[in-house]
Amino acid sequence: MNAVDGSDHFGRASHDQAPSLLTIILDTNPAAWSLLSSTLPFSSAIANILVFINAHLAGNYTNKVAVIASHCDRATWLYPTPTEQKPPPPRSSSSSADPNNRTADGASGVRHDLSESTKRLKLNPHDANNDHDSSKTPLNLDSSSPSSLETGNKYRPFRLVEEEVLQNLTALLSSTTPDAVSRSPTTMIAGALTLALSYINRESIAYAESLIGMTAAVAETSTTGATGGGGGGVSSSTTTTGDASTNSSLQSRILLVSVSPSTDLAHQYIPIMNAIFACQRLAIPIDIMQLPLPTQQGQQPQPPKQPTNNNTSTTNTTTSNSQSTSSSSSSNSTVFLQQAADATHGIFIAVQLPSPSPSLSGSTSTSDTPSTSPSSTTTTKASQAFLSYLLASLLPSPSTRAAHLILPTRIDVDFRAACFCHRNVVSIGFVCSICLSIFCSVPDNGDCLTCGTHLSLGRYGARPVVVAKKSKKKQHSAAAK
Amino acid sequence: MADTTLQSWEYLETLPGTQFYRLYRSPASALAIFRKRLTSLAKTFVMMLLYMPAPLPVKQLELFVKDASRGEREYAIDLLHRYHIFKDVSYNGAKAHALTPDFARSLRRALTGAGDSRSFGQVATHVPHGQKVTIAQLDEYARQRWEGILGYMVGSSAVPLESTTTEHQAAMQPSPGVIELLKAGHLIELSGTHSRGQTAKITKEGFAFVLQDINTQIWALLFLYVDNAEVFEMDKVDVLSFLFFVSSLELGLAYSTAPLDETQQRCLSDLVSFGIVYQPLRDDGTPVDFFYPTRLATTLTSDSSTTLSATNTTIGSSLSKSSSSSSQSSSGTAKGFIIVETNYRLYAYTSSPLQIALLSLFVNLRSRHPNLVTGKMSKSSVQRAIQAGITADQIISYLTSHAHPQMRRHAQAEQARNSDPNLVVPILPATILDQIHLWQLERDRMTTTPGFLLKDFPNHADYEAPCRYADEIGVLVWKNDKKRMFFVNRIEGVRSFMAERRANAQG
């Protein structure tokens, strides 16, 4: 009688949905978005991302979302708004001396910067100086129009998130000076990742506490250390996807919408890699959505080493470390982001924008699409394609993905690393035998730059020789003894 | 299996498609159905298709899903068809899935806030200052109302409630309409005449009802309400979409009644008597033109069955709190209050008469202290409950959902020590779980499942294919390979499968 018991199984499965936290890191690098403006304007991209956020929130009553802007000179919160800080106001030109310093020391550095900026609140005389961003700031979403505020056309949780995101984003863009944009053409991915991780950790602990009540979770998780905390049972086995214990922990993931393929992320290599390893340990997938810049420098998966400077390097001149990075920068971002997605079992999607696939372009449903830019059909198509990518591939929660879905993965992941000395991307390099630091050339004196160990190089440069049989035998006999 | 929720939601599934389309015209309803009723895979499919301009061929949809999850995929698609969200179309000569236009439009509107349907409530802007209501007050109001209904049912059972319920501050007597509804749902039986005052007697279904979690109870009652809507000359679909509308509102905000039509106004006044919304009265007794949804309303479409979502614990705890002033201070932190030991002893930190009455349904209570009740489960006590129509699963789920944090912590510590992450450590001791089931099995040796028997298949292949399909979509209850017979509890999917198979064979 009870031999076949399918219905019971399905009955349970239908409700087996743990809350999931989606952290979106949005690359708001103005230089890159201005290049994209002809195909996918920033405003319509934001509108689509907001729809995506709503779709995520609609999936489950307890789903949560967080949005972080990875701007050209800092990483900042878009949602939720940090409590002590209303509009993020900083005069970035004064504080952004060297982006490397800040991102290298991770979240604390960024946090510090944020709180510092609050002290300078309302001292910003540069409001009028936002002509650079004037093409992007008008986000003419229908949701932001005041008429829809109280009429109840929009589910209120959706509206609250949208309003906050838009408000913070507008403040961020209007406070960005042309000076700051020209100074740092890159985007602060590492800082944003670290912000995301710390937020996820905090939310996971809060969720675990709400499950058990009281402070048991803290006592239990504190043993695993500050970064390893929230995962709890998940993190016990580092590389598994953690789908097994879906019920007991908050499922978190990070979605990175990256638009700056030409940036040199190599100087953020170490912090990015640290963030990736933390995500790997906590079983947090990092999804990457890579938007291509338009054709002027070709599609983004470029052959690795191009000796020529690429065209954005004109803005690059002021940064100190540009001499070697700009040469190979065109592919760097995809290198590390591919690795991020691969190591954390996330999804890497290189979007093809004005979609060549005809199935996405014959639009029957444009009347309801949120694409607000009324301009040419290519932008509508592009934004529709963008949204389809988001909804079709990146929406399912980690547990659903692990259990049921075949993911659009990338097989040919580029595993090259950046060297620690010049931030070059190398495929063959020197590795310190003590601390595993990577160098593109032999360090001075043979001293490792990271741990200081003196490394003897042996007969470097000699051609490899087939080892004689005799020595092998010797080893065997030695082992036998 | 007396699972009233499933019955209730299946009731919804029996509505004809046209009614569904009308229901889906409201974005709030589409959103609520989407969130509450679909599996995660079904949600994935819906979102995948939502902004796709063309239908998605069946073959392509299959590419998205792992082979091992075929069963889930079939179930999700079947579910989507049952709720009239998917429809089969033919696209470029191939069979394809598409969203039904009403649902798709409404869900898109819900996500983007487009259109002018105003289905998410209009916030009242002119609430007089003196009449502002805090969330705590709303919780208290909802608790009083709901505990009043439950107390009325339980209090009428063989286990008499203590006199504390009738004190002031305590739960309110449910309104005549509610009692009528309970009677209509066979949750209680009334005896006596109107003039003498009626005495209510709780039925088997009623016992099952009171032990369920709050969300399930509310839905069960609301579906009763919808089912009886035509008696009150209201349209089922209107009532349903109003319920979904209420569930999409935000706790702690006042909403204007101005945009509501007449049916909705009537619904509103009924929901007031359930404690689902709160509408203050003017001095002359007429309701004001705004209302507050309580936590009972705003958690309607949350998915409570996933152990404990944060909101549900809040209302659960506020409902399990005793209303008597003595426990007000102590109940601030506690979410659960029951500790069960492996020796069947049970300690419940509560002084709520309702909870004590519920416990006494299946526990031999030994002693009572100011904030603690102790007792022991025994074969006779559990079987007494089972005889009264309560199932073992209901007892277990009641104990689990009200388990003391200490027990949860213990279970989680066990889980962390466990090397196999697939093994979920139950909150209650395993011996207790098994024993309660065994006690039930001593009485219940037979279960009945309504459904359809398929037999007389001409050959084994004809038998095998639909049988396997039925297993995949989860409707197969029993099969016998030798006799080529199998039994399903739903026929629609299998029927269409067999028709299609026959068509393929011929064509």
Contacts between the chains, C-beta under 8 A, distances in Angstrom:
chain1	res1	chain2	res2	distance
A	1	B	447	7.7
A	1	B	478	6.7
A	3	B	478	7.7
A	4	B	471	6.7
A	4	B	476	5.2
A	4	B	477	6.6
A	4	B	478	6.2
A	4	B	479	6.1
A	6	B	71	7.5
A	6	B	471	5.6
A	6	B	474	4.2
A	6	B	475	7.1
A	6	B	476	5.3
A	7	B	474	5.1
A	7	B	475	6.5
A	7	B	476	7.8
A	7	B	477	7.0
A	7	B	489	6.3
A	9	B	474	6.7
A	10	B	71	7.7
A	10	B	72	7.8
A	10	B	75	5.1
A	10	B	474	3.9
A	11	B	6	7.2
A	13	B	39	6.3
A	13	B	72	6.6
A	13	B	75	7.7
A	14	B	37	8.0
A	14	B	38	7.9
A	14	B	39	4.7
A	14	B	79	7.6
A	15	B	303	5.9
A	15	B	305	4.0
A	15	B	306	6.0
A	16	B	40	7.7
A	16	B	306	6.8
A	17	B	40	5.2
A	17	B	303	6.1
A	17	B	306	5.8
A	18	B	306	6.2
A	19	B	306	7.9
A	19	B	309	7.2
A	51	B	111	5.2
A	51	B	112	5.9
A	54	B	110	7.8
A	54	B	111	4.4
A	54	B	112	7.6
A	55	B	47	5.4
A	55	B	50	7.6
A	55	B	111	5.8
A	58	B	31	5.9
A	58	B	34	6.4
A	58	B	35	6.0
A	58	B	107	7.9
A	58	B	110	7.0
A	58	B	111	6.7
A	59	B	35	6.9
A	59	B	40	7.5
A	59	B	43	5.3
A	59	B	47	7.8
A	60	B	35	6.9
A	60	B	303	6.3
A	61	B	35	6.5
A	61	B	299	7.6
A	61	B	301	6.6
A	61	B	302	3.5
A	61	B	303	5.9
A	61	B	309	6.4
A	61	B	311	7.4
A	62	B	302	7.0
A	62	B	303	7.6
A	62	B	306	7.9
A	62	B	309	4.9
A	62	B	310	6.8
A	62	B	311	7.8
A	142	B	112	7.1
A	142	B	113	6.4
A	142	B	114	6.1
A	143	B	112	7.3
A	143	B	113	4.8
A	148	B	113	5.8
A	150	B	122	6.5
A	150	B	123	5.2
A	150	B	125	6.8
A	151	B	116	7.6
A	151	B	118	5.6
A	151	B	122	6.1
A	152	B	118	4.8
A	152	B	119	7.0
A	152	B	120	4.3
A	152	B	121	4.5
A	152	B	122	4.6
A	152	B	123	7.2
A	152	B	259	7.8
A	153	B	109	7.6
A	153	B	113	5.2
A	153	B	114	7.4
A	153	B	115	6.3
A	153	B	116	6.2
A	153	B	117	6.4
A	153	B	118	5.9
A	153	B	119	7.5
A	153	B	120	6.7
A	154	B	110	8.0
A	154	B	113	3.2
A	154	B	120	6.1
A	155	B	27	7.8
A	155	B	28	7.5
A	155	B	31	6.5
A	155	B	110	5.9
A	155	B	113	7.8
A	155	B	120	5.1
A	155	B	248	5.8
A	156	B	120	6.3
A	156	B	121	7.7
A	156	B	248	7.8
A	156	B	249	7.5
A	156	B	250	4.6
A	156	B	253	7.9
A	157	B	250	7.5
A	158	B	110	7.9
A	158	B	111	7.3
A	158	B	113	6.9
A	159	B	113	6.9
A	210	B	308	8.0
A	210	B	310	4.8
A	210	B	313	7.3
A	211	B	307	7.3
A	211	B	308	6.5
A	211	B	408	7.1
A	212	B	405	5.8
A	212	B	408	4.7
A	212	B	409	5.2
A	212	B	412	6.1
A	213	B	333	7.4
A	213	B	334	7.8
A	213	B	335	5.0
A	213	B	336	7.6
A	213	B	405	3.8
A	213	B	408	7.0
A	214	B	333	7.3
A	214	B	405	5.6
A	214	B	409	7.7
A	216	B	405	7.4
A	216	B	408	7.9
A	216	B	409	4.2
A	216	B	412	7.1
A	220	B	412	7.4
A	220	B	413	7.2
A	220	B	416	6.6
A	232	B	416	6.9
A	233	B	415	6.2
A	233	B	416	5.5
A	233	B	421	6.3
A	234	B	421	7.9
A	236	B	416	7.9
A	236	B	421	7.4
A	237	B	421	7.5
A	244	B	421	4.0
A	244	B	422	5.1
A	245	B	415	7.9
A	245	B	421	5.0
A	247	B	306	7.3
A	247	B	307	6.4
A	247	B	424	6.8
A	248	B	412	7.0
A	248	B	415	6.7
A	359	B	52	7.8
A	359	B	53	7.7
A	359	B	54	5.8
A	360	B	52	7.6
A	360	B	53	7.0
A	361	B	53	7.7
A	362	B	53	5.4
A	362	B	54	6.4
A	363	B	53	4.7
A	364	B	53	4.6
A	364	B	54	7.3
A	365	B	51	6.5
A	365	B	52	7.9
A	365	B	53	5.6
A	365	B	104	7.5
A	365	B	108	7.6
A	368	B	105	6.4
A	368	B	108	4.2
A	368	B	109	6.9
A	368	B	112	6.8
A	368	B	114	6.1
A	369	B	51	6.6
A	369	B	108	7.9
A	370	B	111	7.9
A	370	B	112	4.5
A	370	B	114	7.4
A	384	B	51	6.5
A	384	B	53	7.6
A	387	B	51	5.3
A	388	B	51	5.7
A	388	B	52	6.4
A	391	B	47	4.7
A	391	B	48	6.3
A	391	B	50	6.2
A	391	B	51	6.0
A	392	B	47	7.5
A	392	B	48	4.5
A	392	B	52	7.8
A	395	B	44	6.7
A	395	B	47	5.1
A	395	B	48	8.0
A	396	B	40	7.2
A	396	B	44	4.7
A	397	B	40	6.5
A	399	B	40	7.4
A	400	B	40	4.4
A	400	B	41	6.3
A	400	B	44	6.1
A	403	B	66	7.9
A	403	B	69	6.5
A	403	B	72	7.7
A	404	B	40	8.0
A	404	B	41	5.3
A	404	B	65	5.6
A	404	B	66	5.8
A	404	B	69	4.0
A	404	B	72	5.6
A	404	B	73	7.3
A	405	B	41	8.0
A	405	B	44	7.1
A	405	B	64	6.0
A	405	B	65	6.3
A	405	B	66	6.7
A	405	B	69	8.0
A	406	B	63	6.8
A	406	B	64	6.0
A	406	B	65	6.7
A	406	B	66	5.6
